[in-house]
Amino acid sequence: MTTQKERAQDAKTPPLALSVAEAAIALRMCTNSVYAAVRSGDLPSVRIGGRIVIPVGALQRKLEEMA
């Protein structure tokens, strides 16, 4: 069982990956556009089970390449 202190520490840890919805918010895009970018390979992604996540580091590198 996790303690309140451990949960508070977890809240301070930045995420390693974003959901499609979280990535859409961060990129100021609609979720359909993010899904399209994932499908086309323009946006790096990983499928974990049935869920698609976008690694934060890969997203940052991709944005730097495009700038």
C-alpha positions in Angstrom: 0.0 0.0 0.0 1.3 3.4 -0.9 1.5 6.2 1.7 0.3 9.7 1.2 3.9 10.9 1.0 4.7 8.4 -1.8 1.6 9.6 -3.8 2.6 13.2 -3.3 6.1 12.4 -4.7 4.5 10.6 -7.7 2.5 13.7 -8.5 5.8 15.7 -8.8 7.3 13.2 -11.2 6.8 14.2 -14.8 5.1 11.6 -17.0 7.2 9.5 -19.4 4.4 9.3 -21.9 1.2 11.1 -22.7 -2.1 9.7 -23.8 -3.4 10.9 -27.2 -5.8 13.2 -25.4 -3.0 14.6 -23.2 -0.8 15.1 -26.3 -3.6 16.8 -28.1 -4.0 19.3 -25.2 -0.2 19.9 -25.0 0.0 20.4 -28.7 -3.2 22.5 -28.9 -4.6 20.1 -31.5 -7.7 18.0 -31.7 -7.5 14.3 -30.8 -8.4 13.3 -34.4 -5.3 15.2 -35.7 -3.1 13.5 -33.1 -4.5 10.0 -34.1 -3.9 10.9 -37.8 -0.3 11.9 -37.0 0.3 8.7 -35.1 -1.2 6.6 -38.0 1.0 8.4 -40.6 4.1 7.9 -38.5 4.6 11.7 -38.1 4.2 11.4 -34.3 6.2 8.7 -32.5 3.9 6.4 -30.4 3.9 3.2 -28.5 1.0 0.8 -28.1 0.7 -0.7 -24.6 -2.1 -3.2 -24.6 -4.9 -1.4 -26.4 -3.7 2.1 -25.4 -1.6 4.4 -27.6 0.8 6.6 -25.7 3.3 9.2 -27.0 6.7 9.2 -25.2 7.4 12.7 -24.0 11.1 12.6 -25.0 10.3 11.4 -28.5 7.6 14.1 -28.8 10.1 16.8 -27.7 12.7 15.6 -30.2 10.1 15.5 -33.1 9.1 19.1 -32.3 12.7 20.2 -32.2 13.3 18.6 -35.6 10.3 20.4 -37.1 11.3 23.9 -35.7 
